[in-house]
Amino acid sequence: MPITKLYYNLLELPLFQGMSHNDLEQVVAHTKFGFHKASAGKTLFAEGDKCEQMVFIVKGKLRVTTNADNKSFRLEEYVSAPEVLQPERIFGLSQRYTKTFVATEDCQLLSISKAEVLKLLQEHIIFCLNLLNIISTQSQRISHLPWRIPPIGIRNKIIKFIETHSTRPAGAKKLYIKMETFATLISESRLNVSRELNKMQEEGIIIITRGIIYIPSLEQLIQMTT
């Protein structure tokens, strides 16, 4: 990749935002980057794969799938460039991806090895702060979950379940789940959950098929609970 193009790509990536012109020039000149392409349909990483490098989407869109521990349900959502894939997984107790990433269109990717990431953390305070902000935001969001007031009513329970299992509270989501499983997880009867989901479909805010709930806009649902 030409140096000029790499420079402008870095400007858009989350961990490099806020860097000075001189810092970015130093990064471009002294950091070893990997450049990759992925065609539509290719699996970049699967759940359980080792996270040995930091990977950025420079161009394109990915489908991200997260499974329940017992595989009783899964959620699909989408991320688009510019984005970094699970940066918190390169360090810590479990250095493996917890999601599966599949290209939904032709993508361009940029990778940095763990050794190069450590060097960037030591030499560039903005890179370090950006990573800390991402990890801190995730930690704060998770630590606050037990203190939220439990949702009242079946619809609010359905919406909160989808929201809390999503990486981001926005965008299209697809939940693969059996009605009996869903009813058990939100402590409601199967019949009542089915009735409420059908009402939501009649209102045009979700689409349901056998074992699948499609949410075109999660932010639209969340607004109903506020």
Sequence and secondary structure as in RCSB ss.txt:
>XXXX:A:sequence
MPITKLYYNLLELPLFQGMSHNDLEQVVAHTKFGFHKASAGKTLFAEGDKCEQMVFIVKGKLRVTTNADNKSFRL
EEYVSAPEVLQPERIFGLSQRYTKTFVATEDCQLLSISKAEVLKLLQEHIIFCLNLLNIISTQSQRISHLPWRIP
PIGIRNKIIKFIETHSTRPAGAKKLYIKMETFATLISESRLNVSRELNKMQEEGIIIITRGIIYIPSLEQLIQMT
T
>XXXX:A:secstr
  HHHHHHHHHHSGGGTT  HHHHHHHHHH  EEEEEE TT EEE TT B  EEEEEEESEEEEEEE TTSSEEE
EEEEESSEES GGGGSSS  B SSEEEESS EEEEEEEHHHHHHHHHH HHHHHHHHHHHHHHHHHHHHGGGS  
  SHHHHHHHHHHHTSSSSSS EEEEE HHHHHHHTT  HHHHHHHHHHHHHTTS EEETTEEEES HHHHHHTT
 
